[in-house]
């Protein structure tokens, strides 16, 4: 079976996938990512219970991640607008880093992988924004799809 890009038509033009003939089903996606800090910066943040001059770093990033999920179709040109059933953004401190996980659920004709990945990305960017005054040596990385269910193919990393 030869795979092909779903958002490129026969002429090589960008196109939105036609999902009109698909059946709606419950679809979920989980994405994850990390944001790493220099040791002294993370210790300083931890000593302040991750509250900076702009407020709670974690809670602000959770809200931003949720907003990012809801705005995915506006940010990524060929994504469908879909009705979301559930969004959950979790941010946990680790070894000089935050681990971010975003779970998105819907009952639609297309999946929510891009929404979950966008949620992680926006949460990480928000943390960076809130902490950049302390250091620009903050690294956002390992943003990836962990799992998706529903539709034609399930995926588990």
N, C-alpha and C positions, 0 to 999 in steps of 0.2 A: 504494500500500500504506500503510495507516494503522498506525502504531506505537502500542503501548499498554504501560503499565507491567506488568511480568511478576509483580510481587509484590502486586498488588491484584486481588481477585476482582470479580465482577460487582456485588456489593453494596457495594463500596468498602472491604472489610476486608483487612487484611494477611494474606498467605498465602505459604507456602513453595511454590515451583514443584515440580510433580510431574515427576520425571525418570525414573520407573520404566520408561517405554516407550522411552527414548533408548538408543542404542548407545554403549558405552564406546569412547573413542578417546584417543589421546595428545593432551594439551592443554598448552599452555604460555602463560605470560603474563610480560611484563616491564613493570615500573613503575619510575618514577624520581622523584626529588625533590631539593631543595636545602635546606641550612641555612646561612644567611649570618650573618657575625659583623662587629662593628665591626673596623676594620683593626688597631687596637692589640691587641685580644683575640686575633685570629687569628694575628698575629705572635708573641705570647707563647706561644700553644699550639704553633705551629710550632717555635719555639726550644726547646721542651721535647719535641720529637718526638711531640707529641699525647698525652703521658702526663701525667695530672693526679694529684691526691691520691688519687683513687678508682681509679687504674690506667689502662690503655690505653684511651683514648677510642674509638678506631676498633674495636679488637677487642671491647670490651664492647658497642658498638652493633651489630656484626655478629651476635653471639650473641643479643642482644635481638631483632633483626630476624627471625632464624630462629625464635625462640620465638614471636614475634608471628604469623608465618605459620602455625605449628602450632596456635595458639589462635584463629584467625579465626572459626571456627564458634561459639565460645563468646562472642565479642565482638560479632558482627554477627548479630542475631536470626534472619534468614531465610536465612543461608548454610547449605549442606549440609556435613556432615562428610565429608571425602574423604581417601583415602589418597594421600599425597604421594610422588612418586618422587624429586624433586630440589628443593633450595632453595639458591640462591646469592645472598648479599648482598655487594655491592661498595661500598666507600666510598673515594672519592678526594678528596684536597685540591685545591682550585682557587684562584681569586682571592678570598681572604677568605671562602671557603665550602667546604663538603663537598658533593660530588655523590654521591648515593646511588642505587644500582640494585639491584633485586631481581628475580631470575628464579625462577619456580616452574614445576614440571612434574608432571603426573600422567597416569594412564591411567584415566579415569573417565567418567561420564555428564554431568558438568557442569564448567565451566571454573574457572580459578584466578586470575581477575582480582582478586577481592577479597583473596585471600591475598597476591598480589604488592604490592598497594596498602597492605595492612596491614603487611607487612614493612618497606616504606619508611617508613611513618608511625612505627612503633615504634622503628626505628633512629634516626630524626630526633629523636624525643622523648627517647631515651636520651642522645644527644649533648647536647641542651638541658639535661637534668637534670645531666649531669656538668660542664657549663660555666656554669651559671647563677650560681654564686658570683662569676664574673668579670664578668658583665653580664647584664641582662635584655633588652638590646637585640639579641637573637638572633632571627632570623626564619626560621621553617620555611615553605617554600613550593614551588609548582610541582609538587605531587605529582600524577602523572598516569600513565595507562596508555600505554605506548609501543607495545606489540604484544601480540596474542593470536593463537594458532593452535589449530586443532581445533574441533570442534563445527560448527554451521551457518555461522557467519560469522567469517572472519578479520579482523583489524584491524592496521593499521600506521600510526603517526602520521607 
